[in-house]
Amino acid sequence: MPTLTELSGRLRSGSTDAVAALEDSLALIAKYDPSIHAFTALNPRAHEEAALSAARWKAGSQLSEIDGVPFAVKDNMLTAGVTSTWGSRVYEQLVPTEDELPIARLRAAGAVLVGKTNTPEFAALGTTRNSVFAQTANPWDLSTTPGGSSGGSAAAVAAGLVPFALGTDGGGSTRRPAALTGIVGFKPSVGRVPRSGGFPYLMHDLEVIGPMARRVRDIQLLMPILSPPHPSDQSSWAFQEWDGQLVAPTLSVGIVEQIGNGPVSPEQLSAAHRAGAALSILGHAAQDLVVRLDLEEIASWSAPFMQRGLYEIAATHPSFHESVEERFSLLAISGEKVTSEVLEKSLDNILQFRATLDDLFRGCDIIVCPSTAAQPWDNTLDFPPQIDGRPASPRDHAAFSGWVNAAGLPAVSIPVGFDSEGMPLGVQLIGRAGTDETILALAAALEDHLCVADPRLSHPEEEVIERLNARMI
């Protein structure tokens, strides 16, 4: 399956059509997804949607550059006519009648929804497993995790099953899986991709919807469709239309090696410094930057929203406690004691943190750091028990990502090479709030400089499929 940008060009030239693109995607899913388990449901109307797109292109009335491109959506977003479970038996039978706003925008642009991708229950784990569907594997090595909670979307894109997918990011859930599977994962600024009409929010505005694809330019092609302000999402009103910036200005870049006291893979650090050196070659000023943050305190700010949200879901679903994992049942029970005053205090902490970010960025425009502190680990484990030979806590692998959500900042993870075992390495670029176009332009330039000569990154599905074939023989 070609990249989004490549497929868009083929549709425009007439060398393929939407029906053929869909059939290619479905054939790859049928052949390889029984080993990967990226998908949870397929769209029963996909062929109908593809046929309509093909007719539009033939008539010269296509809706957009992505008209006819197949895509997938993480199963914590509502999709009309396609089962939407949130990885939970509570919603196992839910078939929505309307799309959540970002999906509606993509379908209105003519993109063809292929199906839904796997997520942990309530999108609340760093791996992609639940009690409803089989656990998702990393296409680069089926014994390892693709991360979470957007692991299904990451695996589907990395294996070349679809050109792009939507994920959500509440603590790194697009960026870490992207890094672990060798693709691009984008976390927009709060409000940059408006959302409405979905499941209840369990993380206030810390969770945002972001696209995942094989190239940065694929993300740039999607953002004008996903990003226009919308009346239903007040946080989007601060933004203008996407400006299509393709060239980043000269920037000051801070290279961050560690946040907190947790362990970090040396290969991840090497990749971050390699990215910094490349940015220097491209004319940007790179220097080491020390960031001191209390990650445990920052993580605690979202906990009351999760507890209260689960309590309210449980109150409207009598079978909740019998249907969910015990950890979520306990969180829902504790949510009864979460008062409005507690929620307001957490929100105040988040807003105060966002007000201090000028100090964090003092002396630099962009932060470059690993996307994750660990490389892919055993898929039977929720987190890596060790990183760099040191014992690791459940959230040590996510040390570089969760604080970005609390800050409301844009960030993108891009692939920059491979470790000593041939597994992908990802680097994260983080910008000030509202600089989404700038960090994507910078990421595109870095991607071109570092990655374009590597055929595994230009056409990753070819090597992925070779690996899968070897394992299936």
Buried (B, 14 or more C-beta within 10 A) or exposed (E): BBBBBBBBBBBEEEEBBBBBBBBBBBEBBEBBBEBBBBBBBBBEBBBEBBBBBBBBBEEEEBBBBBBBBBBBBBBBBBBBBBBBBBBBBBBBEEBBEEBBBBBBBBBEBBBBBBBBBBBBBBBBBBBBBBEBBBBBBBBBBBEBBBBBBBBBBBBBBBBBBBBBBBBBBBBBBBBBBBBBBBBBBBBBBBBBBBBEBBBEBBBBBBBBBBBBBBBBBBBBBBBBBBBBBBEEBEBBEEBEEBEEBEEBEEBBBBBBBBBBEBBBBEBBBBBBBBBBEBBEEBEBBBEEBEBEBEBEEBBEBBBBBBBBBBBBBBEEBEEBBEBBBEEBBBBBBBBEEBEEEBBEEBBEBBEEBBEEBEEBBEEBBBBBBBBBBBBBBEBEEBBBEEBBEEEBEEBBBBBBBBBBBBBBBBBBBBBBBBBEEEBBBBBBBBBBBBBBBBBBBBBBBBBBBBBEEBEBBBBBBEBBBEBBEEEEE
